[in-house]
Amino acid sequence: MDNEQIKLLDKENIMHTYSRYDVCLTKGRGVYAYDNNGKEYIDVSSGIGVNSLGYCNPGWVEAVQKQTAKIQHISNYYYNEVAGELAQKLTKATGMSKLFFGNSGAEANECAIKVARKYSFDKYGSNRNHIVTLKNSFHGRTIATLSATGQDVFHNFFFPFVDNFDYAEADNIDSLKSVVTDKTCAVMLEVVQGEGGVNILSQSYLKAVEKFCKEKDILLIIDEVQTGVGRTGKLFGYMHSGIKPNIVTIAKGIGGGLPIGICLVDNTLKDVMGVSSHGTTFGSNPVVCAGANYVIDTVNNQDFLSDVNKKGGYIKDSVLKIKGVKSVRQLGLMIGIEIDGNVGDVAKRCSQEGLLIITAKTLLRMLPPLNITYEEIDKAVGILKKVMEEN
């Protein structure tokens, strides 16, 4: 099919829950993607942070292909070597105790909510189930994770939402304390609010939240769905501040392009969820876990992470020189760009010029592959510069 046939097929058969760019991708390698006409795009969005090692990384492809030829699915009624290996790598790397495998960030956060409420139920009874999240947060699109999301725009249509969620101002410890009650069982936050506008929370704030939660026996949940697995220049974003959360959720980049969600818990919570308290059909899929094993083996390396930080700083310095750029919010390779003009229009123009870049509220957003080269960075920034100067 040509591009127009692909678009028609989509319009006639798929729910229009996304406002698509006029781009039909059919293949990719590294930071580059191509349409059916052979047009080349340099992608600094990575499928919203999913393709952490770029498109079709050879080592990742080999790991997935080998596993596909061995066994493609194992019911969770049986033991799974590949999942066990991945779990061990993640618990060792984080110091967490155990984890649950799901299929998405929303599922990982749903599990975190259940763990927090179950822990509090077991220890304090049924009425201590209040959870505080932050304004401008985003935690998923299930009913529960929409309820946890601190953006009014998402709290519509799907009533009734799940009760007992409230929202504090980000980076404001007094606001958090004012929202917490004696019914609060958990605080849930992102160390960088990706969908909320690449808002980077301060280390002093994160440490203050950790201290306050420990004093009140309130669980601290860190949503690392977008910030995890090297994206911020540490294996996980919370590691910049040295805090130790009770629950960490990850997804997106850990799979390298295949669907996965993971909820990690500390030693206090390792036995909270018993048989039949939670479950999933496809979680811990061996093919997905094989790809994730390759990703974690690649990313969990200090030299690799140091390069992520250097490349992020290089992008920031380069982008700040572009006419019309007002500021850059950057932590590792998680980058938000404040510009003069409409970000949606600029992103559209970039796609026409062969650069795939996305938005976050009023900012342009870059989440390039963690192994992007400096030459590729220069090419991407050059296209953005051209578009901004013509805008």
N, C-alpha and C positions, 0 to 999 in steps of 0.2 A: 504493500500500500504506500501511496505517497502521503505527504504531510496533511493535505486537505482531507483525504479519506480517513486518516487516523483521527483527526479532530471531529469529523462528522460522526464516526463510530462512538466517540466519547460523548458527544452532545446528545446522541439519540439513546444511549444505554446506561450512562453513569449519572448518579445524582450530582447536581451541581453545587456541592458543598465547598468547592474551592474556586476562587477567581484565578483562572490560569493565565500565565503569560503565553504569548503566541509562539510557543516552542514545543517541538515534538522530538524527544530524545529517543534514540534507538540503540546506541552503543556508547561505550566510554572506556577510557584507559587513563589512569592517573588523574590529573586535574582536568583533563579534557573530556568533553562529551560531544556527540555528533548527532545530527538529524538524518533523515532518510535521503536528503539531498546532498549529504556530505558536508554541510556547514559545520564549522568547528566552533565550540564554545569553551571558554575557560571558566570553570565553575568554582567560585569561592563561597558557595553556600553548602556544599557537600550533602545535599539532600536534607538540609536543616541539621547539619552536624552528624549525620548518620554515616556517610562514607568517610570515616576517619582517616583511612589510608588511601583515599581516592577511589576511582572506579577500577574494579577488576584488578586489584593488586595481585601480582602473580603468586606470591606466597599464600595469600588468603584464598585465592581461587584453588590452588593445589590442595590446601587443607580441606576445603569444602568438598571438592570433587572426590578426594580419597574417602571421606566419610560417607558421602552419598552412595558410593559403590559398596560400602560395607553394610550399613543399616541406616535407613533414613528416618525412622521414628521408633521410639521406645515408650511404651506406656509407663506412667509413673508408678504403676504397680510393681515394676521391676527395676533393678539396679542399672545404672548408666555410668560407665567408666568415663566417658567424655565430659559429662556434666560434673562428675565428682572431681575431675582434674581442674576444671575451671573454678569450681567452688573453692577448692583448696588454694589456688593461686590468689583469688580475690580476698579470702579471709586472711591469708598470710600477709598480703600487701597492705591491708587496711587495719589489721588488728581486731577486726570484728570476729564474731564467733560462728554464726551460721547464716544461711541465706535461703531465700525462696526464689525459684525461677518462674517468671511469667513471660509475656510476649510484647510488652510495650511499657512506656513510661507511666501511662495512666494506670496500668495494672500493678506496676511496682508501687505506686503511690497509694492505690486502693489497699494493697496488702499492708503498707505502713500504717494506714489509718486503722485497719482492723487489729493489727498487733498492738498499737497504742491503747485502743479502747479495751481490748481483751486484758492487757496487763493491768490497767486501772480497775477493771471490773473484778479481776481476781484478787487484787490487793485492797481495794476500797469500796467495792460494791457498784451497783448499776448506775448511780447518778453522776459519777465523775467521768464524763465523756466529752467535755468541751475541748475544742482544738482551736488554737490561734495561728493564723497565717498572716501574711503581709499584703498590704495593698500593692497592686500592680504585679502580684504573683501570678504564675500559671502552673497548674499541676495536672491538667488532663481534661478529657471531655466526657468521662462517665458522669453520672449524676453526682456521685460522691466527690469526685475530684473537681468537677465544676463548682460544687459547693465550697470546696477548699480554695478555689481560685479567687484571689482578691481583686476582681475587676467586675464592676457592675454590668458591663456590656454582656457578660456571659450568664448573668443571673436573670434569664428571661425565657419564656416559651415553655420550659420543661418542668413546670411546677407540679408537685411540691419538691423543693430541693431538700437535701439532707440537713437536719437541724444541727445546732450546736457548733457552728463555725463562726468565728469573728475575726476581724482584720485590724492589724496595727500598722502604723506608719513605718515604712522601712527605714532602717538605720536610726531609729529613735527608741532607745531603751525605755524611756518614760512612757511612751505610747504603748509599748508592749506590756509594761507592768500595769497600766491602767485598764487593759482589756482582759488580762488574766483574772480568773476568779478561783474560788476554792473548788470549783467543778472542773478546772482545766487539767487535762491529762497529757497534752502535748503541744509543743510549738513546732511548726513546720515552715521551712524557708529555703530559698535558693540563695547561694552565696553571690551569684550574679543573676539578676532577673533578666533572662534572655528575651522572652516574648514581651515582657513589660518595658523594654527599652534599654537593654544592656546596662542596667543599674548595678554597679559594683558596691556591695556592702562592705563597710570598713571592718578591718580586723578587730579594732577596739570594740565595736558593736557586737560582733560575733562572740568575742570572749565574754562580754557582759551578759549576753543571752545565755551562754553556756553556764556561767556562774549562777545566774538567777534560776535557771531550770533545775540545777542540782540542789539548790537550797529548798526548792518547793517540791522535789520529787516529780518534776514534770519532764517528760521525755522530749529530747531534742531530735527532730527529724530533719535531715538535710537532703533536699531534692537535688541530685546531681545528674538528672536526666540529660541536660544539655551541657553542663559544666564538667562532667566526669570524663575519665579515661584520657587524661592528658590535655584536654581542651584549653585549660587555663595555665598550662605550664607546670602544674603539679599533677600527680596521678589523679587526685580529686581536689576540687576547688577548696573544700574546707581545710585542706592541709596547709594552705598559706597562713592561716591564723593559728594553727596548732591546737584547735579545739578537738574534742572527741565526742562526736554525736552518738546517740543511742541507736539510731536507725539511719541508713543511707540508701537512697534509691538511685539506680542507674539504668540506662537504656541507650537508645540512639547509637553513639559511637562504639560501644563495646561490641556490637554485632558486626560492625564493618559493612553493613548493608543488608543484613538479615534481621528479622524482627526478634527482639529479646527485651525483657525487662527483669530487673533483679532487685530484691529487697534484702539488704544486709542488716543484721541485728547484732548488738553487743552481747556480752556474756549474761547480763541481767535478763535478757529477753529470749535467750536461745531455746527455752522450753515452753514459751507462752502458747505457741500454736501447736496443738496436738493433732492426732489423726482426725480427718474430716472437718477440721476447723477452717481449712482453706484448700484450694485445689485449682488445677488447670489441665486441659487436655494436651496442649502443645508445649507448655513450659518445659525446659530442659531438653528440647529437641537436640539430638546428637549432631545433626548437620550444622545447626545454628551455633551450638557450643563449640564445634570444631573451628568455625570461623572466629568466634570470640576468643578462643585459646590463642589463635595466631595474633589477634589484635593485642591482647594483654601482654603476650611475650615480646611483642615489638615495642609497645609504648612504655612498659614498665622498666625503663632504662634511663638512668640519670642524664646521659649524654643526649639521648633523644629528647627528653623533656627540656633540657637546657636549650636545645635548638628551637623548640617551640617558643620559648620565651624570647629568644633573640629575633626570630622571624616576626613575632608579634610586634616587638618594638620597632623593627625595620618598617613594617607596614604602617604603623602609626606615624613615624617620622616622615615617610613618603607621602602619605595621604594628607597630612597637615600642610604640605606645600601646595596643594591643589587649590586653585581659585574657587571660592564659594564654600569651602569646608570651614566650619566654625569651631568644631572641637572633635576629639576622638576619645571614646571610652574603650579601654583595652586592657585585657588580662589574658596573657598568653595569646592564643589565636581565636579569642572571642572578642569581636571588635564591633563597636557601634560608632557610626559617623554622623555627626550633626551637620546639616548643610543648609545653605540658603536655597529655597525652592521646595517643590513637592517631591518627596522621596519615591512615591509610587511612579511618577512620571520618569524620574531619573533611572529607576530600576528597569522600567520598560525600555527606555532608550538604550541602556547598557545591554540588555538581551538582544536587541536589534544589531548592536555592534559586536556581539560575540562574547559578552561577559554576563555570567549568571550571578546576580547579587540579590539579596532579599532585604526585607525591611523589618523593623521592629518599632511599632508606633510611628514616631516622627523621625526615626533614624534609619539610615542604611545599615545593613548588618552583614558582616563577613564572618563566615565559619569555614575557612578553607581547610582542605586536607592537612593533617598534621605534618605530612612529609612533603608539602609543597616546596619547590625550589625557589631560590632568590630570582632566578631568571623568569620563572612563572609569576612570581609576585610582581616583578617589574612590568610584565606584559599586562597583568590584570589592572594594576594601578594606572598604566598608560591609557587603557581604554576608559577607565573612570575619569581620568583627567580630560580626555578628549570630549566625553559627554558633558562633563561639568562646564567646560569652557564654551561649549556650543549651547548650553542650556539657557 
